[in-house]
């Protein structure tokens, strides 16, 4: 299945590249995914086999016509024409991943016990971007188990400055010293 996602995602990427609008297409596709996430019924409607292709295209047009570039809407219609609408969300997600890789952007999560301000997140993004030598975008997520401090995960890279981690290390050191 991943090959199907990749083929369609690459086709859209090549179009975005040809139009010199990779970032714009990526941002529009991220908005589409947000709409899908908020409206699961809408997504299920698009995937419904009982509807004809033309009906699905009309639904897509009614929702997205003035919201996204016509080329992206046309692309979604191509997905419907080829009976791949069941994978529309995965195709768009794959397209975004291709764009992020091309633009050397990495997404990550900063876990904290309280919500962080946009300024705090931006400062962390700048520091981590320098460390990882690529642009990093962080999303704040609340995790009360940390007790305090923060933890950052970007792909397979982790920076843990939480009280929970410090307590875990203290416990390991105590157990280690006790055995010696």
HUFEN-V721155 format. One record per backbone hydrogen bond with DSSP energy under -0.5 kcal/mol. NH is the residue of the N-H (numbers start at 1). CO is the residue of the C=O. E is the energy in kcal/mol with one decimal. If there is no record, write none. Layout:
BEGIN
nh/co/e
NH/CO/E
NH/CO/E
END
This chain:
BEGIN
nh/co/e
4/1/-0.9
5/1/-1.9
6/2/-2.8
7/3/-2.6
8/4/-2.0
9/5/-2.8
10/6/-3.1
11/7/-1.9
12/8/-2.1
13/9/-2.4
14/10/-2.9
15/11/-1.8
16/12/-2.7
17/13/-2.9
18/14/-2.6
19/15/-2.3
20/17/-1.0
21/16/-3.1
25/21/-2.9
26/22/-2.6
27/23/-2.6
28/24/-2.3
29/25/-2.5
30/26/-2.2
31/27/-1.7
32/28/-2.0
33/29/-2.2
34/30/-1.7
35/31/-2.2
36/32/-2.5
37/33/-2.6
38/34/-2.2
39/35/-1.9
43/39/-1.8
44/40/-2.5
45/41/-2.0
46/42/-2.0
47/43/-1.7
48/44/-0.7
48/45/-0.7
51/48/-0.9
56/52/-2.1
57/53/-2.5
58/54/-2.2
59/55/-2.2
60/56/-2.6
61/57/-2.7
62/58/-2.6
63/59/-1.9
64/60/-3.0
65/61/-2.3
67/64/-1.7
68/64/-2.0
72/69/-0.9
73/69/-1.8
74/70/-2.8
75/71/-2.0
76/72/-2.3
77/73/-1.9
78/74/-2.0
79/75/-2.0
80/76/-1.9
81/77/-2.8
82/78/-1.9
83/80/-1.9
84/79/-2.8
87/84/-2.2
88/85/-1.4
91/87/-2.8
92/88/-2.2
93/89/-2.4
94/90/-2.5
95/91/-2.4
96/92/-2.2
97/93/-2.1
98/94/-2.3
99/95/-2.4
100/96/-2.8
101/97/-2.3
102/98/-2.4
103/99/-2.7
104/101/-1.0
105/100/-3.0
106/135/-3.2
108/137/-2.6
109/153/-2.6
110/139/-2.4
111/109/-0.6
111/151/-3.7
112/141/-1.9
113/149/-0.6
121/117/-2.4
122/118/-2.5
123/119/-2.3
124/120/-2.1
125/121/-2.7
126/122/-2.3
127/123/-2.1
128/124/-2.8
129/125/-2.5
130/126/-1.8
131/127/-2.0
132/128/-2.8
133/129/-1.0
134/129/-1.4
135/104/-1.6
137/106/-2.7
138/136/-0.5
139/108/-1.8
141/110/-2.3
143/112/-2.8
146/143/-1.5
147/144/-1.4
148/146/-2.5
150/161/-0.7
151/111/-1.9
152/159/-3.2
153/109/-2.6
154/157/-2.7
155/107/-0.7
157/154/-2.6
159/152/-2.6
161/150/-2.5
161/159/-0.6
163/146/-0.7
163/148/-2.1
164/146/-1.6
166/162/-1.9
167/163/-2.7
168/164/-2.0
169/165/-2.3
170/166/-2.3
171/167/-2.3
172/168/-2.2
173/169/-2.5
174/170/-2.6
175/171/-2.5
176/172/-2.3
177/173/-2.8
178/174/-2.1
179/175/-1.5
180/176/-1.1
END
